[in-house]
Amino acid sequence: MKEIKIDTDFVKLQQILKIAGVVGQGSDAKWLIKDGNVRVNGKVCTERGKKIKNDDVIEIDDKKFICKAQSIGV
């Protein structure tokens, strides 16, 4: 499982797919998500704007990613 680090409280699903290198453009993410090929925490997700937070697991085909929020500030 590949770890994707973010420095905010959440990232939208279509953005995390770009960050992970699964897609090159937002339009590619749109169709991948719309067609039901993406699972978030084990459930099919068709919402491009779904908020992905710390410890959420994203699955596409045989690839798995876990979102990890980095600590901000001192």
Long-range contacts (C-beta under 8 A, 24 or more apart in sequence): 1-57, 1-64, 1-65, 1-66, 2-63, 2-64, 2-65, 2-66, 3-65, 3-66, 3-68, 4-58, 4-65, 4-66, 4-67, 4-68, 5-68, 5-69, 5-70, 6-52, 6-67, 6-68, 6-69, 6-70, 7-69, 7-70, 7-72, 8-69, 9-53, 9-69, 10-51, 10-52, 10-53, 11-51, 11-52, 11-67, 12-48, 12-49, 12-50, 12-51, 12-52, 13-38, 13-40, 13-45, 13-47, 13-48, 13-49, 13-50, 13-51, 13-52, 13-58, 14-48, 14-49, 16-52, 16-58, 16-65, 16-67, 17-58, 17-60, 20-58, 20-65, 22-60, 22-63, 32-60, 37-61
